[in-house]
Amino acid sequence: MWIARPGANCDGGDQILPVDWLGVTQRGDIATNYQVMPGDRVYIAEDKLVALDTALGKLFSPFERIFGVTLLGTQTAKQIRFFNDPNAGTGGGGF
């Protein structure tokens, strides 16, 4: 995690202020607890495992949808056939 503050370094570009999140939140270390000013941009690095899970979800989601609709249609058709069958639920022998 870091803060990019515009126009504060010696070259006139952004000043990068690294934030020790664990230090600030768990140890009470205020050395990197910066006040966010107008124009600042806060960057948070991605968790690689979450990024992989999201990418896989985007890849497999269309296939899951197709298979889900196919399964739902198949089960619905079986139920319609079951209810239209005059021998359904009687064990096939009638009363």
C-alpha distances in whole Angstrom, upper triangle without the diagonal:
4,7,10,13,16,19,19,19,22,23,22,19,15,14,10,9,6,6,7,7,10,12,12,13,15,17,17,15,15,14,11,11,12,14,13,16,18,17,13,11,7,6,4,6,9,11,14,17,16,16,19,21,20,22,25,25,26,28,30,30,33,35,35,36,39,40,40,42,44,44,45,48,49,49,51,53,55,55,57,59,59,60,63,65,68,68,64,64,68,67,69,73,73,75
4,7,10,13,16,15,15,19,19,18,15,12,10,7,5,4,5,8,9,13,13,13,15,17,18,18,16,14,13,9,11,10,12,11,13,15,14,10,8,6,5,7,9,12,15,17,20,20,19,22,24,23,24,28,28,28,31,33,33,36,38,38,39,42,43,42,44,47,47,48,50,52,52,53,56,57,58,60,62,62,63,66,68,71,71,67,67,71,71,72,76,76,78
4,6,10,13,12,13,17,17,16,13,9,8,6,5,6,7,11,12,16,16,14,16,19,20,19,17,15,14,10,10,8,10,8,10,12,10,7,6,5,6,9,11,15,18,20,23,22,22,25,27,25,27,30,30,30,32,35,35,37,40,39,40,43,45,44,46,49,49,49,52,54,54,55,58,59,59,61,63,64,65,67,69,72,72,69,69,73,72,74,78,78,80
4,6,9,9,10,14,14,12,10,6,6,5,6,9,11,14,15,19,19,18,20,23,24,22,20,18,16,13,14,11,12,10,10,11,9,6,5,6,8,11,13,17,20,22,25,24,23,26,28,26,27,31,31,30,33,36,36,38,40,40,41,44,46,45,47,49,50,50,53,55,55,56,59,60,61,62,65,65,66,68,70,74,74,71,71,74,74,76,79,80,82
4,7,7,9,13,13,11,9,5,5,6,8,11,13,16,18,21,21,19,22,25,25,23,21,18,17,14,14,11,11,9,8,9,7,5,7,9,11,15,17,20,23,26,29,28,26,30,32,30,31,34,35,34,36,39,39,41,44,44,44,47,49,48,50,53,53,53,56,58,58,59,62,63,63,65,68,68,69,71,73,76,77,73,73,77,77,79,82,82,84
4,6,8,11,11,8,6,4,6,9,11,14,16,20,21,25,25,23,25,29,29,27,25,22,20,17,18,14,14,12,10,10,7,7,9,12,14,17,19,23,26,28,31,30,28,32,34,32,32,36,36,35,37,40,40,42,45,45,45,48,50,50,51,54,55,55,57,59,60,60,63,65,65,66,69,70,70,72,75,78,78,75,75,79,79,81,84,84,86
4,6,8,8,5,5,5,7,10,13,16,19,22,24,27,27,25,28,31,31,29,26,24,21,19,20,16,16,15,13,12,10,10,12,15,17,20,22,26,29,31,34,33,31,35,37,35,35,39,39,38,40,44,43,45,48,48,49,51,53,53,54,57,58,58,60,63,63,64,66,68,68,70,72,73,74,76,78,81,82,79,79,83,83,84,88,88,90
4,7,8,6,7,6,5,9,11,14,17,20,22,26,24,23,26,29,28,27,24,21,18,17,18,14,15,14,12,13,12,11,13,15,17,20,22,26,29,31,34,33,32,35,37,36,36,40,40,40,42,45,45,47,49,50,50,53,55,54,56,59,60,60,62,64,65,65,68,70,70,71,74,75,75,77,80,83,83,80,80,84,84,85,89,89,91
4,6,5,6,6,5,8,11,14,17,20,23,26,25,24,27,30,29,27,24,22,19,17,19,16,17,17,16,17,15,14,15,17,18,21,22,26,29,30,34,33,32,35,37,36,36,40,41,40,42,45,45,47,50,50,51,53,55,55,57,59,60,60,63,65,65,66,69,70,71,72,75,75,76,78,80,84,84,81,81,85,84,86,89,90,92
4,6,8,9,9,12,14,17,21,23,26,29,28,27,31,33,32,30,27,25,22,20,22,20,21,20,19,20,18,17,19,21,21,24,25,29,32,33,37,36,35,38,40,39,39,43,44,43,44,48,48,50,52,53,54,56,58,58,60,62,63,64,66,68,68,69,72,73,74,75,78,79,80,82,84,87,87,84,84,88,88,89,93,93,95
4,6,9,10,12,16,18,22,25,27,31,30,29,32,35,34,33,30,27,24,22,24,22,23,21,20,20,18,17,18,21,21,24,25,28,31,32,36,36,34,37,39,38,38,41,42,41,43,46,46,48,51,51,52,54,56,56,58,60,62,62,64,66,67,68,70,72,72,74,76,77,78,80,82,86,86,83,83,87,87,88,91,92,94
4,7,9,12,15,18,21,25,27,30,29,28,31,34,34,32,29,27,24,22,23,20,20,19,17,17,14,15,16,19,20,23,24,28,31,32,36,35,33,36,39,37,37,41,41,40,42,45,45,47,50,50,51,53,55,55,57,59,60,61,63,65,66,66,69,71,71,72,75,76,77,79,81,84,85,81,82,85,85,87,90,90,93
4,7,9,13,16,19,22,24,28,27,26,29,32,32,30,28,25,23,20,22,19,19,17,16,16,13,12,13,16,16,20,21,24,27,29,32,31,29,33,35,33,33,37,38,36,38,42,42,43,46,47,47,50,52,52,53,55,57,57,59,61,62,63,65,67,67,69,71,72,73,75,77,80,81,78,78,82,82,83,87,87,89
4,6,9,12,15,19,21,24,24,23,25,28,28,27,24,22,20,17,18,15,16,14,13,13,11,9,10,12,13,16,18,21,24,26,29,29,27,30,32,31,31,35,35,34,36,39,39,41,44,44,45,47,49,49,51,53,54,55,57,59,60,60,63,65,65,66,69,70,71,73,75,78,78,75,75,79,79,80,84,84,86
4,6,10,13,16,18,22,21,20,23,25,25,24,21,19,16,14,15,12,14,13,13,14,12,10,11,12,13,16,17,21,24,26,29,29,27,30,33,31,32,35,36,35,38,40,41,43,45,45,46,49,51,50,52,55,55,56,58,60,61,61,64,66,66,68,70,71,72,74,76,79,79,76,76,80,80,81,85,85,87
4,6,10,13,15,18,18,17,20,23,22,22,19,17,14,12,13,11,13,12,13,15,13,10,10,10,10,13,14,18,20,22,26,25,24,27,29,28,29,32,33,33,35,38,38,40,43,43,44,46,48,48,50,52,53,53,56,57,58,59,61,63,63,65,67,68,69,71,73,76,77,73,73,77,77,78,82,82,84
4,6,10,12,15,14,14,17,19,19,18,15,13,11,8,10,8,11,11,12,15,14,10,10,10,10,12,14,18,20,22,25,25,24,28,29,29,30,33,34,33,36,38,38,41,43,43,44,47,48,48,50,52,53,53,56,58,58,59,62,63,63,65,67,68,69,71,73,76,76,73,72,76,76,78,81,82,83
4,7,9,12,12,12,14,17,16,16,13,12,10,7,9,9,13,13,15,18,16,13,12,10,10,10,12,15,17,19,22,22,22,25,27,26,28,31,31,32,34,36,36,39,41,41,42,45,46,46,48,51,51,51,54,56,56,57,60,61,61,63,65,66,67,69,71,74,74,70,70,74,74,75,79,79,81
4,6,9,9,8,11,13,13,13,11,10,9,5,7,8,11,12,15,18,17,13,12,10,10,10,11,15,16,19,22,21,21,25,26,26,27,30,31,31,34,36,36,39,41,40,41,44,45,45,47,49,49,50,53,54,54,55,58,59,59,61,64,64,65,68,69,72,72,69,68,72,72,74,77,77,79
4,6,5,6,9,10,10,10,8,9,8,6,8,10,14,15,18,21,21,17,16,13,13,11,13,15,16,19,21,21,22,25,26,26,28,30,31,32,34,36,36,39,41,40,42,45,45,45,47,50,49,50,53,54,54,55,58,59,59,62,64,64,65,68,69,72,72,68,68,71,71,73,76,77,78
4,5,5,6,8,9,10,9,10,11,8,8,11,14,14,18,21,21,17,16,12,12,10,12,14,14,18,19,19,20,23,24,24,26,28,29,30,32,34,34,37,39,38,39,42,43,42,45,47,47,47,50,52,51,52,55,56,56,58,61,61,62,64,66,69,69,65,64,68,68,70,73,73,75
4,5,5,5,7,9,9,11,12,10,11,14,17,18,22,24,25,21,20,16,16,13,14,16,15,18,19,19,21,24,24,25,27,29,30,31,34,35,35,38,40,38,40,43,43,43,45,48,47,47,51,52,51,53,56,56,56,59,61,61,62,65,66,69,68,65,64,67,67,69,73,73,74
4,6,6,5,6,5,8,9,8,9,12,16,17,21,24,25,21,20,17,17,16,17,19,19,22,23,23,25,27,28,29,31,33,33,35,37,38,38,42,43,42,44,47,47,46,49,51,51,51,54,56,55,57,60,60,60,62,65,64,65,68,70,73,72,68,68,71,71,73,76,77,78
4,6,6,5,5,6,8,7,6,10,12,14,18,21,22,19,18,15,16,15,17,19,19,23,24,24,25,28,29,29,31,33,33,35,37,39,38,42,43,42,43,47,47,46,49,51,51,51,54,56,55,56,59,60,59,62,64,64,65,68,69,72,72,68,67,71,71,73,76,76,78
4,6,6,8,9,12,11,9,13,15,16,20,23,24,20,20,16,17,15,17,19,18,22,23,22,24,27,27,27,30,32,32,33,36,37,36,40,42,40,41,45,45,44,46,49,48,48,51,53,52,53,57,57,57,59,62,61,62,65,66,69,69,65,64,68,67,70,73,73,74
4,6,8,11,13,13,12,16,18,20,23,27,27,24,23,20,20,18,19,20,19,23,23,23,25,28,28,29,31,33,33,35,37,38,38,41,43,41,42,46,46,45,47,50,49,49,52,54,53,54,57,58,57,60,62,62,63,66,67,70,69,65,64,68,67,70,73,73,74
4,5,9,11,12,12,15,18,20,24,27,28,25,24,21,21,20,21,23,22,25,26,26,28,30,31,32,34,36,36,38,40,41,41,45,46,44,46,49,49,48,51,53,53,53,56,57,56,58,61,61,61,64,66,65,66,69,71,73,73,69,68,71,71,74,77,77,78
4,6,9,10,9,13,15,18,21,25,26,23,23,20,21,20,22,24,24,27,28,28,29,32,32,33,35,37,37,39,41,43,42,46,47,46,47,51,51,49,52,55,54,54,57,59,58,59,62,63,62,65,67,67,67,71,72,75,74,71,69,73,73,75,78,78,80
4,6,7,8,11,14,17,20,24,25,21,22,19,20,19,21,23,23,26,28,28,29,32,33,33,35,38,38,39,42,43,43,46,48,47,48,51,52,51,53,56,55,55,59,60,59,61,64,64,64,67,69,69,69,72,74,77,76,73,72,75,75,77,80,81,82
4,6,5,8,11,14,17,20,22,19,19,17,19,19,21,24,24,28,29,29,30,33,34,34,36,38,38,39,42,44,43,47,49,47,49,52,53,51,54,57,56,56,59,61,60,61,65,65,65,67,70,70,70,73,75,78,78,74,73,77,76,79,82,82,83
4,6,8,11,14,17,20,21,18,19,17,18,18,20,23,24,27,29,29,30,33,34,34,36,38,39,40,42,44,44,47,49,48,49,53,53,52,55,57,57,57,60,62,62,63,66,67,67,69,71,71,72,75,76,79,79,75,75,78,78,80,84,84,85
4,6,9,11,14,18,18,15,15,13,14,15,17,20,21,24,26,26,26,30,31,31,32,35,35,36,39,41,41,44,46,45,46,49,50,49,51,54,54,54,57,59,59,60,63,64,64,66,68,68,69,72,73,76,76,73,72,76,76,78,81,81,83
4,7,9,12,16,17,14,15,12,14,15,17,20,22,25,27,26,27,30,31,30,33,35,35,36,39,40,40,43,45,44,45,49,49,48,51,53,53,53,56,58,58,58,62,63,62,64,67,67,68,70,72,75,75,71,71,74,74,77,80,80,81
4,6,9,13,14,11,12,11,13,15,18,21,23,26,28,27,27,31,32,31,33,36,36,36,39,41,40,43,46,45,45,49,50,49,51,54,54,54,57,59,58,59,62,63,63,65,68,68,68,71,73,76,76,72,72,76,76,78,81,81,83
4,6,10,12,10,12,11,14,16,19,22,25,28,30,28,29,32,33,32,34,37,37,37,40,42,41,44,46,45,46,49,50,49,51,54,54,54,56,59,58,59,62,63,63,65,68,68,68,71,73,76,76,72,72,76,76,78,81,81,83
4,7,9,6,8,8,12,14,18,21,23,26,29,27,27,30,31,29,31,35,34,34,37,39,38,41,44,43,43,46,48,47,48,51,52,51,54,56,56,57,60,61,61,62,65,66,66,68,71,74,74,70,70,74,74,76,79,79,81
4,6,6,9,10,14,17,20,23,26,29,31,29,29,33,34,32,34,37,36,36,39,41,40,43,45,45,45,48,50,49,50,53,54,53,56,58,58,59,62,63,63,64,67,68,68,70,73,76,76,73,72,76,77,78,82,81,83
4,6,9,11,15,18,21,24,27,30,32,30,29,33,34,32,33,37,36,35,38,41,39,42,45,44,44,47,49,48,49,52,53,52,55,57,57,58,60,62,62,63,66,67,67,69,72,75,75,72,72,76,76,78,81,81,83
4,7,10,13,16,19,22,25,28,31,29,28,31,32,30,31,35,34,33,36,39,38,40,43,43,42,45,48,47,48,51,52,51,54,56,56,57,59,61,61,62,65,66,66,68,71,74,75,71,71,75,76,77,81,80,82
4,7,10,13,16,19,22,25,28,26,25,29,30,28,29,33,32,32,35,37,36,39,41,41,41,44,46,45,47,50,51,50,53,55,55,56,58,60,60,62,64,65,65,68,70,73,74,70,70,74,74,76,79,79,81
4,6,10,13,16,19,22,24,22,21,25,26,24,25,29,29,28,31,33,33,35,38,38,38,41,43,42,43,46,47,47,49,52,52,52,55,57,57,58,61,62,62,64,67,70,70,67,67,71,71,73,76,76,78
4,7,10,13,16,19,21,20,19,23,24,22,24,27,27,26,29,32,31,34,36,36,36,39,41,40,42,45,45,45,48,50,50,51,54,55,55,57,59,60,61,63,65,68,68,65,65,69,69,70,74,74,76
4,6,9,13,15,18,17,16,19,21,19,20,24,24,24,26,29,29,31,34,33,34,37,38,38,40,43,43,43,46,48,48,49,52,53,53,55,58,58,59,61,63,66,67,63,63,67,67,68,72,72,74
4,6,9,12,15,13,13,17,18,17,18,21,22,22,24,27,26,29,32,31,32,35,36,36,38,40,41,41,44,46,46,47,50,51,51,53,55,56,57,59,61,64,64,61,60,64,64,66,69,69,71
4,7,9,12,11,11,14,16,15,16,19,20,20,22,25,25,28,30,30,31,34,35,35,37,39,39,40,43,44,45,46,49,50,50,52,54,55,56,58,60,63,63,60,60,63,63,65,68,69,71
4,6,9,8,7,10,12,11,13,15,16,17,19,21,21,24,26,26,27,30,31,31,33,35,36,36,39,41,41,42,45,46,47,49,51,51,52,55,56,60,60,56,56,60,59,61,64,65,67
4,6,5,6,9,10,11,12,14,15,17,19,20,21,24,25,25,27,30,30,30,32,35,34,35,38,39,40,41,44,45,45,47,49,50,51,53,55,58,58,54,54,58,57,59,62,63,65
4,6,5,6,9,10,10,12,14,15,17,18,20,23,24,23,26,28,28,29,32,33,33,35,37,38,39,41,43,44,44,47,49,49,51,53,54,57,57,54,54,57,56,58,61,62,65
4,5,5,6,9,10,11,12,14,15,16,18,21,22,21,23,26,26,26,29,31,30,32,35,36,36,38,40,41,41,44,46,46,47,50,51,54,54,50,50,54,53,55,58,59,61
4,5,5,6,9,10,10,12,14,15,16,19,20,20,22,24,25,24,27,29,29,30,33,34,34,36,39,39,40,42,44,44,46,48,50,53,53,49,49,53,52,54,57,58,60
4,5,5,6,9,10,11,12,14,15,18,20,19,21,24,25,25,27,29,29,31,33,34,35,37,39,40,41,43,45,45,47,49,50,54,54,50,50,54,53,55,58,59,61
4,5,5,6,8,10,11,12,14,17,18,18,20,22,23,23,26,27,28,29,32,33,33,35,37,38,39,41,43,44,45,47,49,52,52,48,49,52,51,53,56,57,60
4,5,5,6,9,10,10,12,15,16,15,17,20,20,20,23,25,25,26,29,30,30,32,34,35,36,38,40,40,42,44,45,49,49,45,45,49,48,50,53,54,56
4,5,5,6,9,10,10,14,15,15,16,19,20,20,22,24,25,26,28,30,30,32,34,35,36,38,40,40,42,44,45,49,49,45,46,49,49,50,54,55,57
4,5,5,6,9,10,13,14,14,16,18,19,20,22,24,25,26,28,30,31,32,34,35,36,38,40,41,43,44,46,49,49,46,47,50,50,51,55,55,58
4,5,5,6,8,11,11,12,14,16,17,17,20,21,22,24,26,27,28,30,32,32,34,36,37,38,40,42,43,47,46,43,44,47,46,48,51,52,55
4,5,5,6,9,10,10,12,14,15,15,18,19,20,21,23,25,25,27,29,30,31,33,35,36,37,39,41,44,44,41,41,45,45,46,49,50,53
4,6,6,8,10,10,12,14,15,16,18,20,21,22,24,25,26,28,30,31,32,34,36,37,38,40,42,45,46,42,43,47,46,47,51,52,54
4,6,7,8,10,11,13,14,16,17,19,20,21,23,24,26,27,29,30,32,34,35,36,38,40,41,45,45,42,43,46,46,46,50,51,54
4,6,5,6,9,10,11,12,14,16,16,18,20,21,22,24,26,27,29,30,32,33,35,36,38,41,41,38,39,42,42,43,46,47,50
4,5,5,6,9,10,10,12,14,15,16,18,20,21,22,24,26,27,28,30,31,33,35,36,40,40,37,38,41,41,42,46,46,49
4,5,5,6,9,10,11,12,14,15,17,18,20,21,23,25,26,27,29,30,32,33,35,39,39,36,37,41,40,41,45,45,48
4,5,5,6,8,10,11,12,14,15,16,18,20,21,23,24,26,27,29,30,32,33,37,37,34,35,39,38,39,42,43,46
4,6,5,6,9,10,10,12,14,15,16,18,20,21,22,24,26,27,28,30,32,35,35,32,33,37,36,37,41,41,44
4,6,5,6,9,10,10,12,14,15,16,18,20,21,22,24,26,27,29,30,34,34,31,32,36,36,37,40,41,43
4,5,5,6,9,10,11,12,14,15,17,18,20,21,23,24,26,27,29,32,33,30,32,35,35,35,39,39,42
4,6,5,6,8,10,10,12,14,15,16,18,20,21,22,24,26,27,31,31,28,29,33,32,33,36,37,40
4,5,5,6,9,10,11,12,14,15,17,18,20,21,23,24,26,29,30,27,28,31,31,32,35,36,38
4,5,5,6,9,10,10,12,14,15,16,18,20,21,22,24,28,29,26,27,31,31,31,35,35,38
4,5,5,6,9,10,11,12,14,15,17,18,20,21,23,26,27,24,26,29,29,29,33,33,36
4,5,5,6,8,10,11,12,14,15,16,19,20,21,25,25,22,23,27,26,27,31,31,34
4,5,5,6,9,10,11,12,14,15,17,18,20,24,24,21,22,26,26,27,30,30,33
4,6,5,6,9,10,11,12,14,16,17,18,22,23,20,22,25,26,26,29,29,32
4,5,5,6,9,10,11,12,15,16,17,20,21,18,20,23,23,23,27,27,30
4,5,5,6,9,10,10,12,14,15,19,19,16,17,21,21,21,25,25,28
4,5,5,6,9,10,11,12,14,18,19,16,17,21,21,22,25,25,28
4,5,5,6,9,10,11,12,16,17,15,17,20,20,20,24,24,27
4,5,5,6,9,10,11,14,14,12,14,17,17,17,21,21,24
4,5,5,6,9,10,13,14,11,12,16,16,17,20,20,23
4,5,5,6,9,12,14,11,14,17,18,17,21,20,23
4,6,5,6,10,11,9,12,15,16,15,18,18,21
4,6,5,9,9,6,9,12,12,12,16,15,18
4,6,8,9,7,9,12,14,14,16,15,18
4,6,9,8,11,13,15,14,16,15,18
4,5,5,9,10,12,10,13,12,15
4,6,9,9,11,9,11,9,12
4,6,6,7,5,8,7,10
4,6,7,7,10,9,12
4,6,8,10,9,11
4,5,6,6,8
4,6,7,10
4,6,9
4,7
4
